[in-house]
Amino acid sequence: MKFLTTEKISELELINYALKKEGVRELSHKTEINKLGEGAWHYAYLIEKEQLVLRIPKRTAYDQAVVFNREELMVEYASTKAFYQHANKAKEGVCPTYFNYFVQAELTYTMESFLGESIAIGNQTIEQSKYYGRELGEVFLALESLDPPFEGIGYLQMGGNGELKGQIDMDLKEFILQETKDYVNELNSLISSDFEFDKEKVLETARKIFLSRSIESEKRVLTNQDTSPENIIFAKTGVKIIDPYPLIYSGSSLAANHVFNYSTFFPTANDTIRYGRGNYHLYKHHLQANAEGFIEGYTDGSLQKRRNINAECFFKLVSMADIHYQLLNEKSLNREQTIRFGTKEQIEKRLKLYLYELECFSLSMI
């Protein structure tokens, strides 16, 4: 294993180094190491007696060397801690209640509460998947009732006085209007392409959806962009959120992000290195049920919120289709692009599917 550390020590020694810093009993032998797994960026270990999870960053991610950057890691971990505290106010226990981190070149780690085993998507019943989605939607709705603890919008960064804040100093409504213009440009890019699809029908759908976009009623929300299944614990006691990607933005947009990913993107990205290991195409009905449950929980009977989330899903679809179109226009793809989106042949196949979905997009909620 290759850890992000300057020290030439064993896995056991590095783990014990972190445990000692935390005041937790050290392991006496390597046979006591309980590896939970690994993500793209971290190895994860269960400290069973204390029911804690230790995460240590990897030296390589997506086949590329990771360069130690203290400022970036401090922002990442401070943002995670802030989101955990904030989300636990929205729903008690939905995130780890304990989270600590240490960032130095010789040792970097995070330590957080263990939230239990997760029931894999494929081992859930359809009703279970819908139930978990509903619970998660309720959490996202509850987050909208809380004022963000930081200024600004967008992803979090460290301010001059060591405080977290959004990267963008702009009024939310002004930013949404600018983003809407970006969506128009992305749509026009697709319309002007040589790909054959019912462009007039898509334009007519777009005109109605753009006019109906929720702007005035939106408020700043500290929310989470990454709700991929590997970052959700589908526990017997309910849904839990770990390893978030926090940002301050419109609640409708990030709710739609979850719905779009589960209903459209994840099931169609099974041929990529990044998402292929999840075999999401085999569980598309479970993912769709999760998305449907999420909508129920998030909208809580509000027809307007259903309309908002439907419109935002259209924008996500336009944007994802244009990302694929722009990748096809690249002379060549770098390794990270290939890992996330696949070969040009796979990208083109996926793009054609997204263009078809744009043609068929339902206006029933508009």
VOPAGU-2260 file (C-alpha; in pm, 1 decimal, decimal comma):
REM VOPAGU-2260
SITE   aa  ch    i         X         Y         Z
SITE  MET   A    0       0,0       0,0       0,0
SITE  LYS   A    1     118,3     348,6     -74,0
SITE  PHE   A    2       6,6     617,2     170,4
SITE  LEU   A    3      38,9     992,4     141,1
SITE  THR   A    4     321,0    1021,6     392,9
SITE  THR   A    5     687,6    1115,7     402,3
SITE  GLU   A    6     757,0     838,8     653,2
SITE  LYS   A    7     893,8     499,3     547,0
SITE  ILE   A    8     693,4     293,2     792,2
SITE  SER   A    9     460,6      -3,6     774,7
SITE  GLU   A   10      83,0       4,0     752,1
SITE  LEU   A   11      55,8    -101,8    1117,7
SITE  GLU   A   12     298,1     168,4    1230,9
SITE  LEU   A   13     110,9     437,0    1040,4
SITE  ILE   A   14    -224,2     326,8    1181,8
SITE  ASN   A   15     -82,0     323,5    1534,0
SITE  TYR   A   16      70,1     665,9    1477,2
SITE  ALA   A   17    -283,8     797,0    1411,5
SITE  LEU   A   18    -438,6     601,9    1699,0
SITE  LYS   A   19    -181,4     740,5    1939,7
SITE  LYS   A   20    -260,3    1095,1    1825,3
SITE  GLU   A   21    -627,7    1026,2    1894,4
SITE  GLY   A   22    -563,9     873,6    2233,7
SITE  VAL   A   23    -703,2     539,7    2117,4
SITE  ARG   A   24    -558,3     200,0    2208,2
SITE  GLU   A   25    -293,4      99,2    1956,6
SITE  LEU   A   26    -298,3    -230,9    1768,9
SITE  SER   A   27     -52,4    -493,1    1887,0
SITE  HIS   A   28     -21,1    -690,7    1565,5
SITE  LYS   A   29     -98,4    -652,1    1195,6
SITE  THR   A   30    -360,9    -926,7    1226,1
SITE  GLU   A   31    -572,2    -675,5    1419,2
SITE  ILE   A   32    -594,2    -446,0    1115,6
SITE  ASN   A   33    -954,7    -437,3     995,2
SITE  LYS   A   34    -961,9    -278,0     653,3
SITE  LEU   A   35   -1309,9    -161,0     554,5
SITE  GLY   A   36   -1208,8     -84,2     197,8
SITE  GLU   A   37   -1073,8     196,3     -11,2
SITE  GLY   A   38   -1213,4     482,7    -212,1
SITE  ALA   A   39   -1044,8     681,4    -481,9
SITE  TRP   A   40    -856,5     895,1    -230,6
SITE  HIS   A   41    -842,5     711,9     105,3
SITE  TYR   A   42    -792,7     374,8     270,2
SITE  ALA   A   43   -1048,5     309,6     543,8
SITE  TYR   A   44   -1004,1     102,0     860,6
SITE  LEU   A   45   -1248,4       3,0    1131,0
SITE  ILE   A   46   -1124,1      51,3    1487,0
SITE  GLU   A   47   -1369,0    -202,6    1615,1
SITE  LYS   A   48   -1363,3    -163,6    1992,7
SITE  GLU   A   49   -1413,3     213,9    1977,4
SITE  GLN   A   50   -1644,2     191,4    1669,9
SITE  LEU   A   51   -1439,0     447,7    1480,4
SITE  VAL   A   52   -1332,3     469,1    1116,8
SITE  LEU   A   53    -977,5     577,9    1035,8
SITE  ARG   A   54    -912,3     712,5     686,6
SITE  ILE   A   55    -560,4     767,2     552,9
SITE  PRO   A   56    -507,8     933,0     212,0
SITE  LYS   A   57    -352,2     740,0     -72,7
SITE  ARG   A   58     -39,9     835,0    -263,0
SITE  THR   A   59    -211,6     775,0    -598,1
SITE  ALA   A   60    -568,2     847,2    -713,0
SITE  TYR   A   61    -712,0     777,4   -1056,1
SITE  ASP   A   62    -370,8     647,5   -1165,0
SITE  GLN   A   63    -204,3     978,9   -1085,0
SITE  ALA   A   64      33,5    1073,1    -804,8
SITE  VAL   A   65    -123,0    1281,1    -528,0
SITE  VAL   A   66      83,7    1580,6    -423,4
SITE  PHE   A   67      52,3    1669,7     -55,6
SITE  ASN   A   68    -126,0    2004,8     -24,2
SITE  ARG   A   69    -194,6    2098,2     336,0
SITE  GLU   A   70    -427,5    2386,3     254,7
SITE  GLU   A   71    -647,8    2178,2      25,9
SITE  LEU   A   72    -669,6    1892,1     274,9
SITE  MET   A   73    -748,6    2128,7     562,0
SITE  VAL   A   74   -1033,9    2280,0     360,4
SITE  GLU   A   75   -1163,7    1937,3     259,6
SITE  TYR   A   76   -1167,7    1799,9     612,4
SITE  ALA   A   77   -1292,7    2120,2     776,3
SITE  SER   A   78   -1576,2    2126,9     520,3
SITE  THR   A   79   -1664,1    1766,0     599,4
SITE  LYS   A   80   -1673,2    1838,8     972,4
SITE  ALA   A   81   -1889,1    2147,5     916,8
SITE  PHE   A   82   -2134,7    1955,0     700,2
SITE  TYR   A   83   -2158,3    1668,6     949,9
SITE  GLN   A   84   -2242,9    1911,8    1230,1
SITE  HIS   A   85   -2490,7    2098,7    1012,2
SITE  ALA   A   86   -2665,3    1788,5     875,6
SITE  ASN   A   87   -2698,2    1641,8    1225,0
SITE  LYS   A   88   -2901,0    1950,9    1313,2
SITE  ALA   A   89   -3131,7    1873,3    1021,9
SITE  LYS   A   90   -3162,7    1509,0    1132,7
SITE  GLU   A   91   -2988,0    1378,8    1441,0
SITE  GLY   A   92   -2741,7    1099,7    1366,9
SITE  VAL   A   93   -2761,1    1117,6     987,3
SITE  CYS   A   94   -2384,3    1184,0     981,5
SITE  PRO   A   95   -2100,7    1081,2    1213,7
SITE  THR   A   96   -2128,4    1265,5    1543,5
SITE  TYR   A   97   -1754,0    1245,1    1598,4
SITE  PHE   A   98   -1506,9    1370,4    1338,7
SITE  ASN   A   99   -1147,3    1475,6    1383,9
SITE  TYR   A  100    -856,3    1521,4    1145,8
SITE  PHE   A  101    -483,2    1578,2    1141,5
SITE  VAL   A  102    -288,4    1711,6     843,5
SITE  GLN   A  103      90,5    1698,9     821,0
SITE  ALA   A  104     325,3    1570,0     552,0
SITE  GLU   A  105     438,2    1280,9     773,9
SITE  LEU   A  106      84,2    1184,5     875,4
SITE  THR   A  107    -259,6    1283,0     752,7
SITE  TYR   A  108    -580,3    1113,7     859,7
SITE  THR   A  109    -943,1    1156,5     956,1
SITE  MET   A  110   -1124,2     974,6    1234,1
SITE  GLU   A  111   -1501,3     952,2    1255,6
SITE  SER   A  112   -1784,0     755,0    1413,7
SITE  PHE   A  113   -1865,3     422,4    1250,8
SITE  LEU   A  114   -2227,0     430,1    1132,6
SITE  GLY   A  115   -2269,1      58,8    1072,7
SITE  GLU   A  116   -2270,1    -178,2     779,5
SITE  SER   A  117   -2440,5     -73,4     458,2
SITE  ILE   A  118   -2689,9    -290,9     272,6
SITE  ALA   A  119   -2566,9    -301,2     -86,3
SITE  ILE   A  120   -2801,2    -161,1    -350,2
SITE  GLY   A  121   -2839,3    -503,4    -508,7
SITE  ASN   A  122   -2933,6    -662,9    -175,8
SITE  GLN   A  123   -3214,0    -416,6    -110,6
SITE  THR   A  124   -3573,0    -476,8    -207,0
SITE  ILE   A  125   -3727,1    -216,0    -435,2
SITE  GLU   A  126   -3932,0     -90,9    -140,2
SITE  GLN   A  127   -3619,3     -60,8      73,8
SITE  SER   A  128   -3448,2     144,2    -196,5
SITE  LYS   A  129   -3747,9     374,4    -216,4
SITE  TYR   A  130   -3757,4     405,5     163,1
SITE  TYR   A  131   -3389,0     501,6     180,5
SITE  GLY   A  132   -3441,3     754,7     -97,7
SITE  ARG   A  133   -3738,1     904,2      87,0
SITE  GLU   A  134   -3532,0     938,9     404,3
SITE  LEU   A  135   -3251,5    1110,4     216,9
SITE  GLY   A  136   -3496,4    1345,5      46,8
SITE  GLU   A  137   -3634,9    1441,5     385,8
SITE  VAL   A  138   -3282,3    1528,4     501,2
SITE  PHE   A  139   -3224,8    1752,2     198,3
SITE  LEU   A  140   -3556,5    1923,2     265,2
SITE  ALA   A  141   -3465,0    1973,4     631,8
SITE  LEU   A  142   -3131,4    2128,9     530,5
SITE  GLU   A  143   -3328,3    2403,6     356,5
SITE  SER   A  144   -3478,3    2506,8     689,9
SITE  LEU   A  145   -3132,9    2584,0     831,8
SITE  ASP   A  146   -2933,9    2898,4     761,4
SITE  PRO   A  147   -2585,0    2821,5     627,3
SITE  PRO   A  148   -2314,5    2889,3     888,6
SITE  PHE   A  149   -2092,4    3051,5     623,5
SITE  GLU   A  150   -2105,0    3340,6     379,2
SITE  GLY   A  151   -2091,7    3314,1       0,1
SITE  ILE   A  152   -2202,5    3043,9    -240,0
SITE  GLY   A  153   -2031,8    2751,6    -411,7
SITE  TYR   A  154   -1770,1    2510,2    -283,8
SITE  LEU   A  155   -1606,0    2599,9      45,0
SITE  GLN   A  156   -1267,5    2762,7      86,2
SITE  MET   A  157   -1066,9    2906,4     372,3
SITE  GLY   A  158   -1098,4    3280,5     429,3
SITE  GLY   A  159    -826,9    3518,2     539,7
SITE  ASN   A  160    -906,6    3463,6     906,7
SITE  GLY   A  161    -921,2    3085,4     883,2
SITE  GLU   A  162   -1298,6    3073,9     843,9
SITE  LEU   A  163   -1482,4    2867,1     585,1
SITE  LYS   A  164   -1685,2    3047,9     319,9
SITE  GLY   A  165   -1825,4    2993,0     -26,5
SITE  GLN   A  166   -1581,1    3051,4    -310,2
SITE  ILE   A  167   -1815,7    3294,2    -488,0
SITE  ASP   A  168   -1914,5    3630,3    -344,5
SITE  MET   A  169   -2234,9    3683,0    -538,9
SITE  ASP   A  170   -2606,6    3710,3    -475,6
SITE  LEU   A  171   -2769,0    3368,2    -521,6
SITE  LYS   A  172   -3036,9    3492,7    -761,4
SITE  GLU   A  173   -2773,9    3666,7    -972,2
SITE  PHE   A  174   -2570,2    3346,8    -984,7
SITE  ILE   A  175   -2872,5    3133,9   -1083,1
SITE  LEU   A  176   -2945,6    3375,9   -1368,3
SITE  GLN   A  177   -2584,3    3346,7   -1485,4
SITE  GLU   A  178   -2599,6    2969,2   -1457,6
SITE  THR   A  179   -2920,9    2970,0   -1661,2
SITE  LYS   A  180   -2736,7    3152,3   -1939,7
SITE  ASP   A  181   -2468,9    2883,1   -1924,0
SITE  TYR   A  182   -2736,0    2615,5   -1966,3
SITE  VAL   A  183   -2870,5    2803,8   -2269,9
SITE  ASN   A  184   -2521,8    2804,1   -2421,1
SITE  GLU   A  185   -2483,3    2431,4   -2354,2
SITE  LEU   A  186   -2818,9    2360,9   -2515,7
SITE  ASN   A  187   -2730,6    2572,6   -2818,9
SITE  SER   A  188   -2406,7    2377,7   -2849,3
SITE  LEU   A  189   -2604,5    2053,5   -2873,5
SITE  ILE   A  190   -2859,5    2200,9   -3113,3
SITE  SER   A  191   -2583,9    2318,9   -3348,3
SITE  SER   A  192   -2413,8    1979,1   -3344,5
SITE  ASP   A  193   -2430,5    1728,3   -3629,9
SITE  PHE   A  194   -2605,1    1471,8   -3409,9
SITE  GLU   A  195   -2954,1    1388,1   -3526,3
SITE  PHE   A  196   -3236,4    1425,2   -3277,1
SITE  ASP   A  197   -3566,0    1615,2   -3264,9
SITE  LYS   A  198   -3410,5    1953,9   -3205,4
SITE  GLU   A  199   -3733,5    2151,0   -3244,0
SITE  LYS   A  200   -3905,3    1940,3   -2980,8
SITE  VAL   A  201   -3612,1    1980,4   -2740,3
SITE  LEU   A  202   -3607,9    2357,3   -2798,8
SITE  GLU   A  203   -3979,4    2382,8   -2729,1
SITE  THR   A  204   -3938,1    2183,8   -2407,4
SITE  ALA   A  205   -3643,4    2400,7   -2309,0
SITE  ARG   A  206   -3832,4    2726,9   -2364,8
SITE  LYS   A  207   -4105,4    2620,4   -2123,2
SITE  ILE   A  208   -3861,8    2488,5   -1863,5
SITE  PHE   A  209   -3632,8    2791,3   -1873,4
SITE  LEU   A  210   -3933,2    3018,5   -1817,9
SITE  SER   A  211   -4045,9    2808,9   -1520,9
SITE  ARG   A  212   -3709,5    2787,7   -1340,0
SITE  SER   A  213   -3732,6    2864,7    -968,8
SITE  ILE   A  214   -3522,9    3170,9    -890,2
SITE  GLU   A  215   -3698,7    3410,2    -655,1
SITE  SER   A  216   -3798,8    3140,5    -407,1
SITE  GLU   A  217   -3452,6    2983,6    -382,7
SITE  LYS   A  218   -3232,9    3037,9     -77,4
SITE  ARG   A  219   -2875,1    2956,5      12,7
SITE  VAL   A  220   -2841,0    2605,5     155,9
SITE  LEU   A  221   -2535,3    2424,6     290,0
SITE  THR   A  222   -2587,1    2093,5     115,1
SITE  ASN   A  223   -2402,9    1800,6     -40,4
SITE  GLN   A  224   -2317,4    1730,7    -402,7
SITE  ASP   A  225   -2189,0    1373,7    -362,3
SITE  THR   A  226   -2458,7    1124,0    -269,1
SITE  SER   A  227   -2319,4     837,3    -475,3
SITE  PRO   A  228   -2404,1     496,9    -323,7
SITE  GLU   A  229   -2051,4     445,9    -186,7
SITE  ASN   A  230   -2097,4     761,8      22,6
SITE  ILE   A  231   -2435,6     662,5     161,6
SITE  ILE   A  232   -2472,2     406,6     439,8
SITE  PHE   A  233   -2794,3     214,7     383,0
SITE  ALA   A  234   -2807,5      93,6     742,7
SITE  LYS   A  235   -3074,6    -109,8     917,7
SITE  THR   A  236   -3140,9     197,1    1130,6
SITE  GLY   A  237   -3186,8     424,7     829,2
SITE  VAL   A  238   -2992,2     623,3     573,0
SITE  LYS   A  239   -2661,4     787,3     670,5
SITE  ILE   A  240   -2431,4    1028,6     485,3
SITE  ILE   A  241   -2050,2    1005,9     484,4
SITE  ASP   A  242   -1766,1    1163,5     286,0
SITE  PRO   A  243   -1973,4    1454,1     149,8
SITE  TYR   A  244   -1876,7    1720,5    -103,1
SITE  PRO   A  245   -2030,2    2024,3      69,2
SITE  LEU   A  246   -2126,1    2346,1    -100,9
SITE  ILE   A  247   -2360,7    2637,6     -53,0
SITE  TYR   A  248   -2615,8    2664,7    -328,3
SITE  SER   A  249   -2980,5    2628,1    -423,9
SITE  GLY   A  250   -3157,8    2337,6    -258,4
SITE  SER   A  251   -3356,4    2251,9    -572,9
SITE  SER   A  252   -3042,3    2218,2    -783,2
SITE  LEU   A  253   -2866,5    1977,4    -546,8
SITE  ALA   A  254   -3181,7    1773,7    -488,6
SITE  ALA   A  255   -3210,0    1732,9    -865,0
SITE  ASN   A  256   -2843,6    1633,8    -875,6
SITE  HIS   A  257   -2924,6    1326,6    -665,5
SITE  VAL   A  258   -3232,6    1239,3    -870,8
SITE  PHE   A  259   -3049,9    1279,3   -1202,8
SITE  ASN   A  260   -2751,2    1072,2   -1093,1
SITE  TYR   A  261   -2960,5     785,0    -959,4
SITE  SER   A  262   -3218,0     777,8   -1239,0
SITE  THR   A  263   -2993,2     857,4   -1536,4
SITE  PHE   A  264   -2618,2     898,8   -1494,1
SITE  PHE   A  265   -2513,4     610,1   -1267,7
SITE  PRO   A  266   -2703,9     341,2   -1463,4
SITE  THR   A  267   -2549,7     465,2   -1790,1
SITE  ALA   A  268   -2190,5     501,5   -1664,8
SITE  ASN   A  269   -2136,1     132,6   -1592,1
SITE  ASP   A  270   -1877,1     110,7   -1870,1
SITE  THR   A  271   -1639,7     355,5   -1699,2
SITE  ILE   A  272   -1357,5     274,4   -1460,8
SITE  ARG   A  273   -1488,1     526,7   -1207,7
SITE  TYR   A  274   -1842,7     391,1   -1185,3
SITE  GLY   A  275   -1815,5      43,7   -1335,4
SITE  ARG   A  276   -1728,2    -128,9   -1009,3
SITE  GLY   A  277   -2072,1     -37,5    -873,2
SITE  ASN   A  278   -2244,9    -237,2   -1150,0
SITE  TYR   A  279   -2521,9      20,8   -1131,1
SITE  HIS   A  280   -2672,4     -89,3   -1462,6
SITE  LEU   A  281   -2770,6    -416,1   -1292,5
SITE  TYR   A  282   -2961,7    -227,1   -1024,6
SITE  LYS   A  283   -3121,6      49,7   -1227,5
SITE  HIS   A  284   -3465,2     -34,3   -1087,3
SITE  HIS   A  285   -3331,7       4,7    -732,3
SITE  LEU   A  286   -3165,2     334,5    -822,4
SITE  GLN   A  287   -3485,0     457,0    -988,8
SITE  ALA   A  288   -3684,5     358,8    -680,1
SITE  ASN   A  289   -3437,8     551,3    -464,6
SITE  ALA   A  290   -3480,5     857,5    -687,9
SITE  GLU   A  291   -3859,8     830,5    -670,0
SITE  GLY   A  292   -3849,0     799,2    -292,1
SITE  PHE   A  293   -3613,4    1096,8    -273,4
SITE  ILE   A  294   -3859,1    1310,1    -469,2
SITE  GLU   A  295   -4139,7    1209,5    -231,9
SITE  GLY   A  296   -3935,2    1292,6      76,0
SITE  TYR   A  297   -3792,5    1616,6     -60,6
SITE  THR   A  298   -4113,7    1760,3    -205,1
SITE  ASP   A  299   -4333,4    1657,0      91,0
SITE  GLY   A  300   -4650,6    1692,2    -113,2
SITE  SER   A  301   -4553,3    2025,4    -270,8
SITE  LEU   A  302   -4641,5    2037,3    -641,3
SITE  GLN   A  303   -4419,5    2343,9    -683,4
SITE  LYS   A  304   -4115,0    2163,9    -545,4
SITE  ARG   A  305   -4187,2    1873,8    -783,4
SITE  ARG   A  306   -4192,1    2122,2   -1069,6
SITE  ASN   A  307   -3866,7    2275,4    -949,3
SITE  ILE   A  308   -3685,7    1944,0    -924,8
SITE  ASN   A  309   -3816,0    1835,6   -1266,0
SITE  ALA   A  310   -3684,3    2154,2   -1426,4
SITE  GLU   A  311   -3345,9    2119,5   -1257,5
SITE  CYS   A  312   -3319,6    1757,6   -1378,4
SITE  PHE   A  313   -3364,4    1887,1   -1733,8
SITE  PHE   A  314   -3073,6    2126,6   -1681,8
SITE  LYS   A  315   -2857,5    1844,6   -1542,9
SITE  LEU   A  316   -2937,9    1635,8   -1850,7
SITE  VAL   A  317   -2850,1    1922,1   -2087,0
SITE  SER   A  318   -2523,1    1985,3   -1905,2
SITE  MET   A  319   -2421,1    1618,7   -1896,7
SITE  ALA   A  320   -2500,6    1578,5   -2265,4
SITE  ASP   A  321   -2289,5    1884,0   -2349,9
SITE  ILE   A  322   -1999,7    1758,0   -2136,3
SITE  HIS   A  323   -2005,7    1439,3   -2344,2
SITE  TYR   A  324   -2029,4    1637,1   -2669,0
SITE  GLN   A  325   -1732,8    1855,5   -2574,3
SITE  LEU   A  326   -1528,1    1548,5   -2481,4
SITE  LEU   A  327   -1593,0    1404,2   -2825,9
SITE  ASN   A  328   -1454,6    1723,1   -2975,1
SITE  GLU   A  329   -1128,3    1689,2   -2781,4
SITE  LYS   A  330    -832,2    1578,1   -2990,5
SITE  SER   A  331    -753,8    1318,2   -2726,0
SITE  LEU   A  332    -870,3    1235,4   -2373,5
SITE  ASN   A  333    -644,7    1246,3   -2071,6
SITE  ARG   A  334    -635,3     964,1   -1818,9
SITE  GLU   A  335    -873,2    1130,1   -1572,6
SITE  GLN   A  336   -1131,7    1193,3   -1845,5
SITE  THR   A  337   -1107,5     832,8   -1959,7
SITE  ILE   A  338   -1148,7     702,1   -1604,9
SITE  ARG   A  339   -1458,2     914,5   -1545,2
SITE  PHE   A  340   -1625,7     893,2   -1886,4
SITE  GLY   A  341   -1468,0     607,3   -2081,8
SITE  THR   A  342   -1347,8     593,1   -2441,0
SITE  LYS   A  343   -1478,2     818,6   -2716,2
SITE  GLU   A  344   -1690,0     530,8   -2847,2
SITE  GLN   A  345   -1850,3     486,9   -2504,2
SITE  ILE   A  346   -1897,8     862,4   -2467,1
SITE  GLU   A  347   -2070,8     887,6   -2805,3
SITE  LYS   A  348   -2301,6     597,9   -2722,3
SITE  ARG   A  349   -2396,2     763,8   -2393,3
SITE  LEU   A  350   -2445,4    1102,4   -2558,9
SITE  LYS   A  351   -2694,6     957,1   -2808,8
SITE  LEU   A  352   -2890,6     814,2   -2516,1
SITE  TYR   A  353   -2895,4    1153,3   -2341,0
SITE  LEU   A  354   -3011,4    1327,7   -2659,9
SITE  TYR   A  355   -3294,6    1077,1   -2685,5
SITE  GLU   A  356   -3387,6    1144,0   -2322,8
SITE  LEU   A  357   -3394,6    1516,5   -2397,2
SITE  GLU   A  358   -3642,9    1443,5   -2675,6
SITE  CYS   A  359   -3861,9    1242,4   -2441,8
SITE  PHE   A  360   -3833,1    1470,1   -2138,5
SITE  SER   A  361   -4166,7    1499,8   -1963,3
SITE  LEU   A  362   -4330,5    1839,9   -1916,9
SITE  SER   A  363   -4603,6    1694,5   -1696,1
SITE  MET   A  364   -4477,7    1884,1   -1391,6
SITE  ILE   A  365   -4428,9    2219,9   -1569,9
